[in-house]
Amino acid sequence: MKTYIVGGAVRDRLLGLPVTDRDFVVVGATPDEMLALGFQPVGKDFPVFLHPQTHEEYALARTERKSGHGYKGFKVYAAPEVTLEEDLLRRDLTINAMAEDETGALIDPYGGQGDLAAKTFRHVSASFAEDPVRILRVARFAARFTDFAVAPETLALMRQMVDNGEVDALVPERVWQEAARGLMDAQPSRMFQVLRDCGALARLFPEIDRLFGVPQPPEHHPEIDTGVHTMLVVDWAARQGFSLPVRFAALTHDLGKGATPPGLWPRHHGHEARGVELVRALSERIRVPAECRDLAVAVARDHGTVHRALELRPGTLVELLERIDAFRRPGRFEEFLQACECDFRGRPGYPDQPFPEPDYLRQALQAAQAIDAAEVSRNADPARIREAIFQERAIAVAAWRDQPETGKP
C-alpha cells in the first residue's frame, strides 16, 4: 500500500503557486483496508475516502472504461493491482497527470513537467475524448493560466468531440459550474476563446457566440465587433476583482445585439429588451443562480439608461432607481453600477476616460432616500401611497440636482 499526492497540488507546487487542496491516490489497497485504518467512505461512483484526521480525500487507484454517452457513461475498476501509471493515464492533461511519493520524489510518466515548462495544455491519451467535461476544464484552465496555449492535437481532439455530439450530453449544472469557475479566473475571455476555437461555444453558449462578427457604431466602439467588446468587458470585471454576479452581468449585458437583424447593423435599437429575454433563456437553460440572473437582467435592460443618466429628468432617475431595486437592495445597486462601468471601460481608449454617471446615480439615490417615507405614507391617500412616495423622491432628486456644488456635473 503506497500513497501519492496527485494532480493540481503537484502542478501548482512546480509552478510556485500556493497549494490549497491536496488529492491523494492509494495504490495496493482495498476498501476494507481503508476502513480498517479509520478512513470514511464518501465516493458513490468509485472508492474515495476521507482521512480520519485531516479529512483530505484519498482515492483508490482506478481505471475507467467508456460505457455510454456523455460524461457519466463510465465503468470504474478499482483494485490493488491497478498501478499509479494506469491511474494517471486516465487524467485529462499531462500537467495534471503527475504525482509525488511520500518522500517528495516526482513521478511524471507522461511529460507533464515538460509541458509546464512549454506552457502547453496537452491531453494525456485518447481517452480524453471520452469525457466532454474536459473541454470545459481546458477552457477554464486557459482563463487561469493566461500564458498557456492548447496543443494543436488537443484542440483538434476537442473539435472532434464537438462534431461527434459529446458536448451536447453535458448537464446544465456542470456547464454552469465550470463556466462560473472560469469567470472567476484571471482572464475569462480566454475560456470563451478556447470554446470558440473548438466549436463548443456555439453549442453551449450560442447567445455569446452570435455576438462575434456583429458590428457596433465605431464612434462609440473603436473595437467595433460586439463579441470583442464583450470579452474586453468581462476581462475588465476580472481585473477589478468583481463578484461572480457582476462578471456574469458583464458577459451577458449585450446579448440582444446578437439578435439584431443584419439589415439594421451597426445600430441596435431595442437590443436591451431583446437582451433581457436572452439572459433569462440562457440562465434557465444552464441553471444560473438567481442572484446572477437577476443582476444580469437588470444590467441588460438598463445599462444604456445609466450611460444617459446625466440627461435624465428627476422622475426618470427615480424610476430607474426603483426599477433596479436600489432602495431595498443597495448592495445589488452597487454591483449593478460596477457592471455598467465595466461596459463603459471595456473599449479601447476608455479605461482612463471620465465616467461620472455611477457617482451621479449614487448621489441621486442618497437624495431620494433622504425623504421620510413613513411620514409621507401617513399623510397620503391610502390608495396612492406609492405614488406619493415617488413624487417626494422626485422632488428631492430635483432639489439636489439643482444645487451646483452637489448636482449634475
C-alpha positions in Angstrom: 0.0 0.0 0.0 1.5 3.3 -1.2 0.1 6.8 -1.1 0.8 9.6 -3.6 -0.1 13.3 -3.9 -1.6 13.8 -7.4 -3.0 16.3 -9.8 -3.3 20.0 -9.2 -1.3 20.1 -6.0 1.8 18.8 -7.8 1.2 21.1 -10.8 0.9 24.2 -8.6 3.9 23.4 -6.5 6.0 23.1 -9.6 4.7 26.4 -10.8 5.5 28.1 -7.5 1.8 28.7 -6.7 0.1 28.2 -3.4 -1.2 24.7 -2.8 -4.6 24.9 -1.1 -6.0 21.4 -1.7 -4.3 18.1 -2.0 -5.7 14.9 -3.5 -4.2 11.5 -2.9 -4.2 8.2 -4.7 -3.7 5.0 -2.8 -2.1 2.1 -4.7 -2.3 -1.5 -3.5 -5.2 -1.2 -1.1 -8.8 -2.4 -0.8 -11.8 -0.6 0.6 -11.8 -2.9 3.6 -8.2 -2.0 4.4 -9.1 1.7 4.1 -12.0 1.3 6.5 -9.8 -0.7 9.0 -7.4 2.3 9.1 -10.3 4.7 10.0 -10.9 6.3 6.7 -14.5 7.4 6.0 -16.1 6.4 2.6 -17.6 9.2 0.5 -17.4 8.1 -3.1 -20.6 6.9 -4.8 -19.2 6.0 -8.2 -15.7 4.9 -7.1 -13.9 4.3 -3.8 -13.0 7.7 -2.2 -12.3 8.1 1.5 -11.7 10.9 3.9 -8.6 10.8 6.1 -9.6 10.3 9.8 -7.6 13.3 11.0 -7.0 15.7 8.0 -10.3 14.9 6.2 -8.4 15.1 2.9 -9.6 12.9 0.0 -7.8 9.6 -0.7 -9.0 7.7 -3.8 -8.1 4.1 -4.6 -6.1 3.8 -7.9 -8.6 3.1 -10.6 -9.1 2.8 -14.4 -12.2 3.8 -16.4 -13.8 2.4 -19.4 -16.4 4.2 -21.6 -19.8 2.5 -21.3 -22.2 5.1 -22.6 -22.8 8.6 -23.9 -21.7 11.8 -22.0 -19.5 12.3 -19.0 -21.3 9.8 -16.7 -21.1 6.9 -19.1 -18.1 5.1 -17.4 -17.4 1.8 -15.7 -14.8 2.2 -13.0 -12.4 -0.5 -11.9 -10.5 -0.1 -8.6 -8.4 -2.9 -7.3 -5.0 -3.4 -5.6 -3.3 -4.3 -8.9 -4.1 -1.0 -10.6 -0.8 0.9 -10.9 -0.2 4.6 -10.4 0.7 5.0 -14.1 -2.6 3.4 -15.1 -4.4 5.8 -12.8 -2.6 8.8 -14.1 -3.2 7.7 -17.7 -7.0 8.4 -17.3 -6.5 12.0 -16.3 -7.2 15.0 -18.6 -3.9 16.9 -19.2 -0.3 15.9 -18.8 0.2 18.8 -16.3 -2.4 17.2 -14.1 -1.0 13.7 -14.5 2.0 14.0 -12.2 2.4 12.6 -8.7 4.7 12.8 -5.7 5.5 9.9 -3.4 5.9 10.1 0.3 9.5 11.3 0.0 8.6 14.2 -2.3 10.0 12.5 -5.4 8.2 13.4 -8.7 6.6 10.7 -10.8 5.9 12.1 -14.3 5.3 9.3 -16.8 3.6 11.4 -19.4 5.7 14.5 -19.7 3.8 16.9 -17.6 6.8 18.8 -16.3 8.0 19.4 -19.9 4.5 20.8 -20.8 4.6 23.0 -17.8 7.9 24.5 -19.0 6.5 24.8 -22.5 3.2 26.3 -21.1 1.1 23.8 -23.0 -2.2 22.1 -22.3 -1.8 18.6 -23.8 -4.1 15.6 -23.4 -2.6 12.5 -21.8 -4.2 9.9 -24.0 -7.0 9.3 -26.5 -9.3 8.6 -23.5 -9.6 12.4 -23.1 -12.3 12.3 -25.8 -14.5 10.1 -23.6 -15.4 12.9 -21.2 -16.9 16.2 -22.6 -16.4 17.9 -19.2 -12.7 18.1 -20.2 -13.5 20.6 -22.9 -14.8 22.9 -20.3 -11.9 22.2 -18.0 -9.3 23.0 -20.7 -11.1 26.2 -21.4 -11.2 27.1 -17.7 -7.5 26.4 -17.3 -6.9 28.8 -20.2 -8.6 31.6 -18.2 -6.5 30.7 -15.1 -3.1 30.1 -16.7 -3.1 33.0 -19.1 0.3 32.3 -20.8 -0.5 28.7 -21.6 -1.8 27.5 -25.0 -3.7 24.4 -26.1 -1.6 21.9 -28.0 -2.8 21.7 -31.7 -3.5 18.0 -31.4 -5.6 18.5 -28.2 -7.6 21.3 -29.9 -8.2 19.0 -32.8 -9.4 16.3 -30.5 -11.8 18.8 -28.8 -13.2 19.8 -32.2 -13.8 16.1 -33.0 -15.6 15.7 -29.6 -17.9 18.7 -30.5 -18.5 17.3 -34.0 -19.4 13.9 -32.5 -22.0 15.4 -30.3 -20.3 14.6 -27.0 -20.5 18.1 -25.8 -24.3 18.0 -26.1 -24.5 15.4 -23.4 -23.2 17.9 -20.7 -25.8 18.5 -18.0 -26.7 22.2 -17.4 -25.5 22.3 -13.8 -22.0 21.2 -14.8 -21.8 23.7 -17.7 -22.6 26.5 -15.2 -20.2 25.1 -12.6 -17.3 25.2 -14.9 -18.2 28.5 -16.6 -18.6 30.2 -13.2 -15.2 29.0 -12.1 -13.7 30.3 -15.4 -15.4 33.6 -14.9 -13.7 34.0 -11.6 -10.3 33.3 -13.0 -7.8 35.9 -14.2 -8.8 36.3 -17.8 -12.2 34.9 -18.6 -12.1 35.8 -22.2 -9.6 33.0 -22.8 -12.1 30.5 -21.7 -14.6 31.6 -24.3 -11.9 31.9 -26.9 -10.9 28.2 -26.4 -14.6 27.2 -26.5 -15.0 29.2 -29.7 -11.8 27.7 -31.3 -13.1 24.1 -30.8 -16.7 24.9 -31.8 -18.2 24.3 -28.3 -19.2 28.0 -27.7 -21.9 27.8 -30.4 -23.3 24.6 -28.8 -23.1 25.6 -25.1 -23.4 29.4 -25.3 -25.0 30.3 -28.7 -26.1 33.7 -27.4 -22.5 34.6 -26.8 -21.2 33.0 -30.0 -23.6 35.1 -32.1 -22.0 38.3 -30.8 -18.8 37.8 -32.8 -18.8 39.5 -36.1 -21.7 41.8 -35.2 -20.6 45.4 -35.7 -21.3 48.4 -33.5 -21.2 52.1 -34.2 -17.4 53.0 -34.5 -17.9 56.4 -32.9 -18.8 54.7 -29.6 -17.0 51.4 -30.0 -13.5 51.5 -31.5 -13.3 47.8 -31.3 -16.5 47.6 -33.5 -17.1 43.8 -33.0 -19.7 43.1 -30.3 -18.0 39.8 -29.3 -14.6 41.5 -28.9 -16.3 44.2 -26.8 -17.9 41.6 -24.6 -14.6 39.9 -23.9 -13.0 43.2 -23.0 -15.8 44.0 -20.6 -15.6 40.6 -18.8 -11.9 40.9 -18.6 -12.1 44.4 -17.1 -14.5 43.0 -14.5 -12.0 40.3 -13.6 -9.1 42.7 -13.3 -11.2 44.7 -10.8 -11.8 41.6 -8.7 -15.6 42.0 -9.0 -18.0 39.3 -7.8 -19.4 36.4 -9.9 -22.8 38.2 -10.4 -21.0 41.3 -11.8 -18.9 39.2 -14.1 -21.9 37.2 -15.4 -23.7 40.5 -16.0 -20.7 41.9 -17.8 -20.7 38.8 -20.0 -24.4 39.0 -20.9 -25.1 42.7 -21.0 -25.2 43.0 -24.8 -26.7 39.6 -25.8 -29.6 41.5 -27.5 -27.1 42.8 -30.2 -26.7 39.2 -31.4 -30.4 39.2 -32.3 -30.4 42.5 -34.3 -31.3 41.8 -37.9 -28.2 42.4 -40.1 -30.0 45.0 -42.1 -30.1 47.2 -39.0 -26.4 47.0 -38.2 -24.4 48.7 -36.8 -27.3 50.3 -34.8 -29.0 48.1 -32.3 -32.2 49.9 -31.4 -34.2 47.8 -28.9 -31.3 45.5 -28.1 -31.9 45.9 -24.3 -35.4 44.3 -24.4 -34.1 41.5 -26.7 -31.2 41.0 -24.3 -33.4 40.6 -21.3 -35.2 37.7 -22.9 -31.9 36.1 -24.0 -30.4 36.4 -20.5 -33.4 34.8 -19.0 -33.4 31.9 -21.5 -29.6 31.3 -21.0 -30.0 31.4 -17.3 -32.8 28.9 -17.3 -31.0 26.6 -19.7 -27.8 26.3 -17.7 -29.3 26.8 -14.2 -27.7 30.1 -13.4 -28.3 31.1 -9.7 -31.0 33.7 -9.1 -28.6 36.4 -7.8 -26.5 36.2 -11.0 -29.6 36.0 -13.3 -31.4 38.9 -11.7 -28.4 41.3 -11.8 -27.7 40.3 -15.4 -31.3 41.0 -16.4 -31.1 44.4 -14.7 -27.9 45.3 -16.5 -29.0 44.1 -19.9 -32.2 46.1 -19.5 -30.8 49.4 -18.1 -27.1 49.7 -18.9 -27.9 52.1 -21.7 -30.0 54.2 -19.3 -27.0 54.5 -17.0 -24.9 55.9 -19.8 -27.5 58.6 -20.3 -28.0 59.3 -16.6 -26.8 62.9 -16.7 -29.6 63.7 -19.2 -32.5 62.1 -17.3 -35.3 64.1 -15.6 -35.7 63.6 -11.8 -38.7 61.4 -12.2 -36.9 59.2 -14.7 -34.0 58.9 -12.3 -36.3 57.7 -9.5 -38.0 55.3 -11.9 -34.6 53.8 -12.7 -33.6 53.5 -9.0 -36.9 51.8 -8.2 -36.7 49.5 -11.2 -33.3 48.2 -10.2 -34.5 47.9 -6.5 -31.8 50.4 -5.3 -33.8 51.5 -2.3 -34.2 48.0 -0.8 -31.0 46.4 -2.1 -28.2 48.9 -2.1 -25.6 46.2 -2.3 -27.1 44.9 -5.5 -27.4 48.5 -6.8 -23.6 48.9 -6.3 -23.0 45.7 -8.3 -25.3 47.0 -11.0 -23.2 50.2 -11.3 -20.0 48.1 -11.3 -21.2 46.1 -14.3 -22.3 49.2 -16.1 -18.9 50.7 -15.6 -17.3 47.5 -17.0 -19.4 48.1 -20.1 -18.0 51.6 -20.4 -14.4 50.7 -19.7 -14.4 47.6 -22.0 -13.4 49.6 -25.1 -10.0 50.6 -26.4 -9.0 54.0 -25.0 -11.8 54.1 -22.4 -10.1 52.7 -19.2 -9.0 56.2 -18.1 -11.9 58.3 -19.5 -14.2 60.1 -17.1 -17.3 58.3 -16.3 -19.3 60.3 -13.8 -22.6 58.6 -14.2 -22.2 55.9 -11.4 -21.4 58.6 -8.8 -24.2 60.7 -10.1 -26.7 57.9 -9.6 -25.3 57.1 -6.1 -25.9 60.8 -5.1 -29.4 60.7 -6.6 -30.2 57.7 -4.5 -28.9 59.4 -1.4 -31.1 62.4 -2.2 -34.2 60.2 -2.7 -33.5 58.3 0.4 -33.5 61.5 2.5 -37.3 61.8 2.4 -39.3 60.5 5.3 -41.2 57.7 3.6 -43.1 56.8 6.8 -44.3 60.4 7.2 -45.3 60.6 3.5 -47.3 57.3 3.9 -49.2 58.6 7.0 -50.3 61.8 5.2 -51.1 60.3 1.8 -54.3 58.8 0.4 -54.0 55.1 1.3 -54.8 54.2 -2.3 -51.9 56.4 -3.5 -49.1 55.9 -1.0 -46.7 54.5 -3.6 -47.3 57.4 -6.0 -46.9 59.9 -3.1 -43.5 58.4 -2.1 -42.4 58.5 -5.8 -43.3 62.2 -6.1 -41.5 63.1 -2.9 -38.4 61.3 -4.1 -38.6 63.0 -7.5 -38.8 66.4 -5.7 -35.9 65.6 -3.5 -33.8 64.5 -6.5 -34.7 67.7 -8.4 -33.7 69.8 -5.4 -30.4 68.0 -5.2 -29.7 68.2 -8.9 -30.3 72.0 -9.0 -27.5 72.5 -6.4 -24.4 73.3 -8.5 -22.0 72.1 -5.8 -23.5 68.6 -5.5 -25.6 68.1 -8.5 -25.1 67.5 -12.2 -21.5 67.9 -13.3 
